[in-house]
Amino acid sequence: MAAPSPGYSVTIRLKTPAGFSVTSEVVAAAGQADAQITAVDVVESHPDSMVIDLTANTSSPDHVEQVTAAVSSVPGVEVEHVSDRTFLIHLGGKLEVVPKLELRNRDDLSRAYTPGVARVSKAIAADKSLARNLTVKRNTIAVVSDGSAVLGLGNIGPEGALPVMEGKAALFKQFADVDAWPVCLDTQDTDEIVMIVKALAPVYGGVNLEDIAAPRCFEIEARLREELDIPVFHDDQHGTAIVVLAALNNALRVVGKKIEDIRVAISGVGAAGNAIIQLLQASGVSHIVAAGRAGIVARDHEHSDPHRKWIAEHTNPENLTGTLSDAVRGADVFIGVSAPNVLTEADVESMADQAIVFALANPDPEIDPALAAKHAAVVATGRSDFPNQINNVLAFPGVFRGLLDAGVSDVTDEMLVASADAISGNVSDDQLNSSYIIPSVFDRDVARDVAEAIVAVAHRNGSADTTAERTAR
């Protein structure tokens, strides 16, 4: 059984006989069923009975049923209700719109709405660039998804994707004070998605593409970047690549290797794998071998997918063929963005000394981290219950904070590399070790430093809008 997690936290309301011993029996029964008890609260108390809320972390819906059965088996105890605490926090959604100003009287109303708003509207109509500073466009982005590739869930459609996009929007606000709104589209047609996002663009200062299946995501991003005058960022690609590079920078510090000297094996050649390869190359990695479901991507194979063809032409300098095991043998670094349990303990053992393993498939990684750690010097996953979590939240809030503050329309490799360097720079020499190569997702300095790095790059390449920066939040 998996370890209990806050993601499966429940509150079980119980009616019990009065007395101290029955509460102890209930707690003992839940503990014997492997529940991780976090609270016991008396809701009501009467001379001969009580109502108790038992709150506990469990590992799955089946485990909830086991715990419920265990506590209900205590003599005299009745289960009145079981509340899933994860579902409870989603009631009514996780977002709301709150005005920034209080409309207290007629004067306020005259300025915020009619007749005063007409003057602002006319000014923007005469110069559309003014919308950047005089509307929500200045600090608002769209989180756009078609629900076709939701992490760990697959093609679940726009309604199923909406809670994920709401959560993403909440993270933007929490970590970087960026106002974000979920835009879940009931189409998976590339042309329609491009058309809809273009039509919505006047409201937003940027577009974060999310959970759109490959290879359509590549074309959608490329076309929107070409046709819009606001930044477009596909987090599944570039957010992942940024945090992977940041973690790799520090892992290499731990093992004493230089990025230009390493051999990298990558499992997964979809959206994330493609972006990781490009960013590693922009950072100086010259020897990369990538493998997909059919094995190593090599130049003498037929590739109908243009993105896989690009990988074949720009990686695998020795033109190796074979399986993932062949790609990994002798490599300094393994990066997995693919599927569970595709890497074996023997594969890790075949890697170079002081190997680095990033097994990032979620929720189940390419290899059990404990097995990988038997032979690798540094191990990271995408999970929060192991050390070294590679989590995109370290990147995307700060990236958009910087893009909005700089007023830029293009997202460049230089910005992505600078973002990675800013993240890795938040782990000092005194903090660095094999179990701490990446800062905490709750480190508030990270988003600020990433944003500042983006703005600095925009200044260096001359793309920064200094007017936008003077009025940035």
Protein Blocks (a to p, Z undefined) as FASTA:
>chain_A
ZZddfklgccddddddedjklmmmmmmmmmmnopacfbdcdfbdcfkbccdddddddfbf
klmmmmmmmmmmpghiacfbdcdfklmmmggijadcddfbdcfbfklmmmmmcfklmmmm
mmmmmmmmlmmmmmmklmpccdddehlagghklpnbjmlmmmmmmmmmmmmmmmnopacd
ddddfbfbfklmmmmmmmmmmmpgbdcdehiacfklmmmmmmmmmmpccdcddfklmmmm
mmmmmmmmmmmmmnopafklpccddehjbfklmmmmmmmmmnopabdcdddfkopcdfkb
ccfblklmmmmmmgoklopacdfklmmnopabdcddfbghkbcfklmmmmcehiacddfb
dfbdfbdfklmmmmpmbdcdfbfkbghiacfklmmmmmmmmmmmnopabdcfklmmmmmm
mmmmmpcfklgcfklmbccfklmklmmmmmmmmmmmmmmnopacfklmmmpZZ
